[in-house]
Amino acid sequence: MIEIAIPGYRTLQLQYLVMDYNGTLASDGNLVTGVGEAVTRLATDLDIHVVTADTFGKAASELEGLPLTLTILPLQNQDQAKLDYVGRLGAESVVAIGNGRNDRLMLHAAALGIAVILDEGAALQAMSAADIVCTSAESALDLLTETKRLIATLRS
């Protein structure tokens, strides 16, 4: 678990990391350099999940060997499926990371929502639902190990 007291905001007690794959951790289906190492570091403190439609069909091979649970979603109702997934874990203990319109509900529901803007961009709805917006997957993941960055952004 990661506990972060953010002055004027709240104390986060995070147990789960739920992430989208394409556009969040990967570009054109290929895992972004450095993400695997960051995920491995975080796995000592968080139970990590990747929930994706796997548009390019590469998620399983690209994530092979990483300490995480991969769930491939059907094409229909992905936004609700991701929200339900976060709800089953307990949204109050989840940090969610995504970029797409289908991530907006989980980003809003999670204790901490982080939108990421990679090559395919980010949906405005995802950015609006998130607590923080980052320009790389590594930056988003680093917020969970370099927590003073997170505090500096969210404190009142």
TABEL-V494386 format. One record per helix or strand. SS is the DSSP state (~ for helix, > for strand). FROM is the first residue (numbers start at 1). TO is the last residue. Records with the same first field share a line. If there is no record, write none. Layout:
SS: FROM-TO / FROM-TO
This chain:
>: 2-6 / 10-14 / 16-19 / 22-22 / 26-27 / 30-31 / 47-52 / 69-72 / 94-98 / 112-116 / 118-118 / 121-121 / 132-134
~: 35-42 / 59-63 / 78-89 / 91-93 / 101-109 / 124-129 / 137-142 / 147-154
